[in-house]
């Protein structure tokens, strides 16, 4: 959903506000995890990630209109962020390239805005072996599970914490029955990188994998699908502006980095100044205790409005 606000004709480049309408929760979750207000919070599926951020954006735009401080603003709300933004990415990048800055309404990191995010990748490693009866024809079989187990050890060794590179074999599947030498096995691997240059490095590591059993076949697909949002001068300048405005509004603002990705990764990689984590403050994104803290909504929405109005 692409919404445009402000004067139809302006010499100012628009500010792009990014958000998403999808959540990780399946249909029907609201029945067993109902919206509620308690303990100074609002609770419910998707309230933090990121329904509240969408409301904050609309409220900030409305406030600027009422104050006659309207400027060109594009609000882009996609519906596939939680599954990788495959369809919406070209639209996001196209709009970012004609915008002066990008403000992302994802949840805050604690109380902080996000000035850096890791890049995200996913690889699928599949091994095809030769199935056989484990009692009658054991020697005829060549276990895909055994080969995959060896590969998982190697893949896990790709993690380099000094490099801020993490590799996680999160899903493993293989075999059919205990009395069958398994002919198929696979693992889904999550990869996080801090620097754009590490994308090629990681890909080279995966493409260099080999099976030790020549009767088994290895197939590797996937790659880095979100480039990292590195802490570049344009983003730093936006944060300094936000910190100064927050001080005028009476609260302190810090910056943080995170291992999670967002659509801000795409815009930052294009060189467009991008500031992330400008949505709600809360806890439990993607978890049963998802909630936002009510007291932070008004001051942080005011800060968002001030940022929109002040960006040249």
Secondary structure by P-SEA (a helix, b strand, c coil): cccccccccccbbbbbbbbbccccccccccccccccccccccccccccccaaaaaaaaaaaaaaaaaccccbbbbbbbcccccccccaaaaaaaaaaaccbbbbcccccccbbbcbbbbbbbbbbbbbbbbcccccccccbbbaaaaaaaaaaaaaacccccccbbbbccbbbbbccccccccbbbbbbbbbbccccaaaaaaaaaaacccccccbbbbbbbccccccccccaaaaaaaaaaaaaaaaacbbbbbbccccccaaaaaaaacccccccccccccccccccccccccaaaaaaaaaaaaaaccc
